[in-house]
Amino acid sequence: MTLDQTVKDTTTERGLNPVLGKYASLTEALKAAEELTEKDIIQGALNYCLWNRKKAAKQLGISYSTIHRRIQKYRLDTIPN
């Protein structure tokens, strides 16, 4: 049995799509990738602007309220342990 076959068998046993992994559809996989990218971009802008949210929002071309919502959505304002 090849490694590819083992991975496919294990994935199928877990009820996962062998191509999409834990995602039920391509749409769901793309949405997750988009959110991860958005989170990384916002995190980078905040770090670049030394967490000045107004400056970061301006750099990104979004409103202050939008960056505030995204910070809450992605829990960027919490300190990791």
N, C-alpha and C positions, 0 to 999 in steps of 0.2 A: 504494500500500500504506500502510495506517495504522500508526501507532506501535504500537497494540495488537497488530496482526497481526504486525509485525516482532518484538515481544517474544515472542509465542507461537511463532513459527517458530524463533527462536533457542533458546528454552527447549526446544522439542521436539527440535531437532537435537542438543542436549547430553544428551538422554535424561532431561530433567527434566519433572516434572509442571507444566503451565502454571499451575495453581492453587496447588499446594503447594511449588513451587520445588524445593529440593534434598531435600525430605522425601518418602519413599515413601508415606506414609499420613498421614491426619489425626491418628491416634494418635501417630505419631512427631513431627509438628509440635507438637502440644500438649505432649508430654513435654519437648521442647526449650524451649518457651516457659515451662513450669513451672520448669525448672531455671534458666533465666536470671533469672526473677523471684525464685526462692529465693536465688540468688547475690547479687542486688542487695540484697535485704532483709537478708541476713546481713552483707554488706559495710557497709551503712548502720548496723546495730546495733553492729558492731564499732567503726566510726568514732565513733559517738555516745558509746560507753562507753570511748573512748580505748584500744581494743584489750584491754580487760579482758574476757577470754573468759567468766569466771564471771558478770559483770554482764550481758554481752550475751546469754548463754544465758537468764538469768533474765528479761530484758526480752522475749525471744522466746517464753518459756514452754517451752523445751526443755532437755534435760539438758546438762551440760558435755561429756559424751562425744559427744553428737550434734553439738554445735557444732564440736567438735574434728574429727570425721569430715568434716563439711561443709567446713571450712576446708581440709582436705587434698584432698577431692574437687574443689573448685573452685580449688585452688591459690592461695588468698587469702593465704597466708603468704609467698609469693614477692614479691620487690621487682621491679616492672617496670623495664625499662631505659629 
